[in-house]
Amino acid sequence: MAIKKIAVLTTGGDAPGMNAAIRAVVRCGIHKGLEVVGVSRGWWGLINEEVRILDRHFVSGIINQGGTVLKTARCPEFTNKENQKRGFETVKKNAIDGLVVIGGNGSFTAAHKFCTKYNIPCIGIAASIDNDVNGIDITIGADTAINTALAAIDNIRDTATSMERIFVVEVMGRESGYIALQVALAGGCEDVIIPEKKFELETACHEIVEGNLRGKASWIIVVAEGAGSAEDIARQITEMTSLETRAVVLGHVQRGGRPTSASRTMALNLGKEAVDHLLKGESDKTVGYTGGKIVSVSFAEAIKKKDLEVKKLYNLIKILT
């Protein structure tokens, strides 16, 4: 089937660099003679037919913006057969020949089921601050999110050292400890709490007290949101050590902001690659970077649990403490 018209949508959590990817899909698609439409609010937009034609002007000036001009939303309802059927009807009614889905693990799970069920050509672009796409080294937005959190950690370190306090800093990561691990390592933090590894609070408190007796006056523990609450952990540390402990929740500030150069250039290259893959007749896979090169990974492989080398990174963090 000849590809004449494609649709692009962003789904799940937003990631800095998504706009750059949208820009690349639109402009490369038009360059190849395709008509490009945008679907607003991800799968919800497909269900409710929120479709509009995108031209070169629409994507002008968005390359440096965080978030997504197409808007995004989580849509667990897309697992419903009736909603999937409505999405398929939107595709057919608008004569859409292929989809470009920009998102992460959850987005590709839905895309895999949808495109195989209805035989719709679909290519993903790996974009997630959690870097949770298996077979891909680094996703769009991860570098920006890490640097945003790291800047905050560096500022907190100044106060922790000056006021001789313990800080528990909560970063994003409901099911993945990727951001927490990277920030803890790059920020020279003393410990990290992540969903993938059991954390012994009593052991950590013992280390804090021993460090305090040696003259170590400040301590920073990074916790992924899915592994615990910074406020609860800080309260328990104060109770167990009698040392003043403060909690800081960075929250959604990590999702926004201007994408770094790495996130932008990655997005631009992958946007072009997604269009090329559709034109070559490829489907049911995502494009991303591995080993510094662009690769394609089947959706079935991409949605498997990713190995973050937790033990290796955690041990290095503790060695460098």
N, C-alpha and C positions, 0 to 999 in steps of 0.2 A: 504493500500500500504506500502510495506516494504521500509524503508529509508536506502539507501546504499551510496548516494552521496549528500552532501550538499554544498551550496555556501554561502559565507559571504561577505557582502558589507557594506561600511560606506557611509552615505548620508547626505546632508545638510552641516551645519557648523561643523567644527571639534571641538572636545572636548578632553582635556587631560584625558587619560585613555582608549581611543579607541583602542590603540595598545595592551594594556593589555587584553582587551576584545577579540580582534582578536586572540591573543596568546592562550587564554583559549578555544575559539571555535575550533581552529585548533588541539591543543593537546588533548583536551577531545574527539573531534570527532574521531581522529586517535585511541585513547585508546579504543573507543567503536567499532572499526573496520570499520569506515566510511572513504570514500574518501572525502577530503575537497578541494574545489576550492575557489579562491578569485576573486571577480569582481572589477576591478579598476574603480575609479571615479563614484561610486554609480550607479544611474539609467542610466547615460550616458553609462557606461561600459556594462550594460545589453543590452541596445539598440544596441551598436556597437560590441558586443561579445568580450569584453576585459576580457577574462577569463584565469586563469592559475592555475595549481595545486599547492597547498600549502603543504609543509611538515614541520616537526619539526624544521629543520634548518632555514627555511624562517622566522620563528617567534622568532628565538634565538636573545637575546639581545635587544628586543624592549620594554620590560616591563616598563622601566623607561623613554621612549621617549614620548614626546607630539606629537600631530598631528595624522596622520594615514598613515601607510606604503602602504595601498591600495589606497590612495588618495581619495579625495571627491570633490563633486561639487553640486551646486544647479541645479535642472533640472526641471523647470516648464513645459518643453516640454513633460515630461512623462505623462501629462494629455491627450495628443493627442492619439487617438485610434490606429493610425498607429504605433506610437512609442511603445505603450504597446504591440501591436502584435509582433513587432520585439523583444521586451524583452522576450515574451513568446517563440518565436522561438529559442532564445538563450538558454533558460532553457531546452527545449525539445532536441535541437541538442546536448547539452552537457550532457544529461541524468541526470539532476539535480532533485533530489527528494524533496528538501526542501531548504528554504532560511532563513538566519539569517540576519536581517537588524538592523544595529547599528545606531541610530539617535534619533531625537526628534519628536516633534509634526508634522511638515511637512513631515518628512520621513514616519511616520506611517499612515498619510493620504493617501499617494501614495501606501504604502504597503497594506493597507486595501482594496483599490479599485482593486489593481492588483491581490492579492491572492484570493479574492472572485470571481472575474470575470473569472479567469482561473483555479480555484480550485487547487492552488499550496500551499502546507503547508508552512506557514511563521510564524516565531517568531521574535519579536523585542527585542532589548536590549536598555533600556532607557539611552541615552547619549546626554546631552545638557547642555551648560553652563548656559542657561536661565532657566533651571529647569521647562520646560513648558509642562511636560507630566502629564495629569490629573490622579489622583488615585495613583501617585507615590510621596513619600515624597521628595526624593532627587535623582537626576540623576547623572550619571557618568560625571565628569568634572566640575560640579557646585562648589564643595568645592575648587577645585584648582583655578578656575577663581576668586572666592571671595577672597581667600587668596592672589592671585597675585595683585588684585586691592587694597586690604587692605594694603599690604606692601607699595604700592605707596602712599596711603592716609596718612599713618603714616609718611612717609618722607616729604610729603607736609605740614603736620601739624607742623613739626619742623620749616620749613621756614615761614609758615603763622604766627606762634607765634613770631619768632625772628624778622621778618620784619613788623609785625603788618599789615597784609594784608588780604583781602578777596579773596578766591579762589573758582572758580566754576570748578568742576572736572567731566568730561564726561566719563561715563563707557558704556559698551555695553548693548544692550537691545532695539531692534527695536520695539517690541510689548510687551515686558515684563519688569517690573520694579524690578524683583527679585534681580538681582545683586546690583542694586542701593540701594534698601531697606536694604539688608543685610550688605553692606559695610558702609552705612551711620550709621546704628545702632552700628555695631562693631567698627567703627572708631570714634565714638563720634562726628559725624558731626552735624551741626546745622540745616540743612534742606535737603530735597530730592525732586527731581522733576521726576515724573514717568508718563508713558502713561495712567495708570489706574486712575489717580486722577488729577482733575483740580488744577492748581497752580496759586495763586494770587501773582504776582511779587510785586505789590505795598505793600501788607501786609508784605511780606518778607523784603522789603527795609525799611519799618517802624520799623520792629523788629531789623534790623541791626543798624539803626541810634540810636534807644533807647539803644541797647546794647553798642554801641560806647560811648554814653554819660555816661553810668554806668562804663566805663573803660574797656569794652570787646574789645580788639584790633584786634582779628583775628576771622575769620568765614569761614567755609567750607560748600559749598553746592554741593551735588552730583546730577548729572542729567543723566538719562538714555538717550541714543542717540535718541530714538524714541520720546522723549518728548520735545526735543529742542536742540539747539546748544549752547555749553558752551561759545563760543566766543560772540554770540549774547546776551546771558543772562548776561555775565560779562560786556559787553559794556553798557547795559541798567542799570545795578546796579550802575556803575560808574556815569552815567548821572543823575540818580535819587537820589543818596546819596552823590555825590562828594567825595566818598571814593575809593581809588585805589583798583581795582579788576582785578585779573588775571584769565585766562582760561587755563586749562590743559586737553588735550584729551588723554586718556590712549590707546584707539584704540585696535588693534589686539594683543597687547602684552598679553591681558587677555586670549586669546584662546590658546596660546602656553605655553611652559615651561614644566618642569617635573611634572607629576601628583603627588598629595599628596598621602599619605598612604591610606587615605579614598577612593580616586578615584580609586586607583589601586586594592585594595582588593575587592571593590564593583564590578569592571569590571571583575575580575577573577572569582568570584562566579557567576555572572550573565552569563558569557560566558558558564560555565558548565551547568547552569540551562537551557539556551536556547537549547543546544544540547539535554539534557534530555527531554525537552518538545517536541521537534520534534520526538524523538524516541517513545514517549508515544502517538503520534498521535494528539498532540495539534496543533492548528493553529489560525491565525488571532488574536493574542494577543501579548502583550509585557510583559517582566519580569522586575522587579525593586524592590526597597526597600521601604517598608512602615512599620512604627512602629518597625524598626530595623530588620524586617524579609523580606525574599524574597516572593513577591506576583506576580500573573499574572493578567493583566488587559486587557480586550478586546480592540482592536484597536479603535472600535467605541466609547468606554468610554474614552480611553487615549487621543483622539484628541479633546475632549471638552475643553472649556475654564477653566483654572485652577484658583481656588480661592487662592490668595496669602495672604489673611488676611491683605490687604493693610491698612485699617483703624486702625486696632489694632497695627500694626508695626509703622505706621506713628505717631500715638498718643504717642507711647512709645518714639520715637525719639525726639519728641517735649518736652515731660515731662523731658527727661534727658538732654536737651540742657542747 
